[in-house]
Protein backbone atom coordinates (compact mmCIF):
# COMPACT_ATOMS: atom_id res chain seq x y z
CA UNK A 1 0.00 0.00 0.00
CA UNK A 2 3.07 2.24 -0.05
CA UNK A 3 3.20 4.53 -3.05
CA UNK A 4 6.29 5.89 -4.69
CA UNK A 5 6.57 9.68 -4.53
CA UNK A 6 5.46 11.47 -7.64
CA UNK A 7 8.10 13.45 -9.48
CA UNK A 8 6.58 16.72 -10.64
CA UNK A 9 9.55 18.36 -12.28
CA UNK A 10 7.56 20.51 -14.70
CA UNK A 11 8.09 24.26 -14.29
CA UNK A 12 4.35 24.93 -13.91
CA UNK A 13 4.09 22.70 -10.82
CA UNK A 14 6.92 24.48 -8.98
CA UNK A 15 5.33 27.16 -6.77
CA UNK A 16 8.52 29.27 -6.55
CA UNK A 17 8.97 29.57 -10.33
CA UNK A 18 5.81 31.67 -10.86
CA UNK A 19 6.41 34.38 -8.24
CA UNK A 20 10.05 35.21 -7.83
CA UNK A 21 9.48 37.95 -5.23
CA UNK A 22 6.68 36.32 -3.24
CA UNK A 23 7.34 33.98 -0.30
CA UNK A 24 6.69 30.26 -0.83
CA UNK A 25 3.18 29.01 -0.04
CA UNK A 26 2.47 28.18 3.58
CA UNK A 27 2.35 24.61 4.86
CA UNK A 28 -1.40 24.95 5.42
CA UNK A 29 -1.94 25.94 1.79
CA UNK A 30 0.19 23.03 0.57
CA UNK A 31 -1.65 20.62 2.88
CA UNK A 32 -5.02 21.84 1.62
CA UNK A 33 -3.88 21.42 -1.99
CA UNK A 34 -2.66 17.90 -1.22
CA UNK A 35 -5.93 17.03 0.55
CA UNK A 36 -7.96 18.18 -2.46
CA UNK A 37 -5.74 16.19 -4.81
CA UNK A 38 -6.00 13.01 -2.70
CA UNK A 39 -9.48 13.51 -1.25
CA UNK A 40 -10.52 9.86 -0.98
CA UNK A 41 -7.38 8.80 0.84
CA UNK A 42 -7.60 11.77 3.20
CA UNK A 43 -11.22 10.98 4.08
CA UNK A 44 -10.35 7.32 4.61
CA UNK A 45 -7.50 8.21 6.98
CA UNK A 46 -9.69 10.74 8.79
CA UNK A 47 -12.37 8.07 9.25
CA UNK A 48 -9.83 5.58 10.60
CA UNK A 49 -8.47 8.18 12.99
CA UNK A 50 -11.94 9.16 14.20
CA UNK A 51 -12.99 5.52 14.70
CA UNK A 52 -9.75 4.73 16.53
CA UNK A 53 -10.11 7.76 18.80
CA UNK A 54 -13.73 6.94 19.65
CA UNK A 55 -12.75 3.32 20.29
CA UNK A 56 -9.92 4.43 22.56
CA UNK A 57 -12.24 6.72 24.54
CA UNK A 58 -14.80 3.91 24.92
CA UNK A 59 -12.17 1.43 26.13
CA UNK A 60 -10.80 3.92 28.66
CA UNK A 61 -14.34 4.68 29.86
CA UNK A 62 -15.11 0.97 30.18
CA UNK A 63 -11.91 0.25 32.10
CA UNK A 64 -12.44 3.22 34.40
CA UNK A 65 -16.12 2.63 35.09
CA UNK A 66 -17.14 2.85 38.74
CA UNK A 67 -18.26 -0.28 40.52
CA UNK A 68 -21.63 0.08 42.16
CA UNK A 69 -22.47 -1.93 45.28
CA UNK A 70 -25.26 -4.44 44.84
Secondary structure, DSSP 8 states (H G I E B T S, - for coil): ---------SGGG-HHHH-SSS----HHHHHHHHHHHTHHHHHHHHHHHHHHHHHHHHHHHHHT------
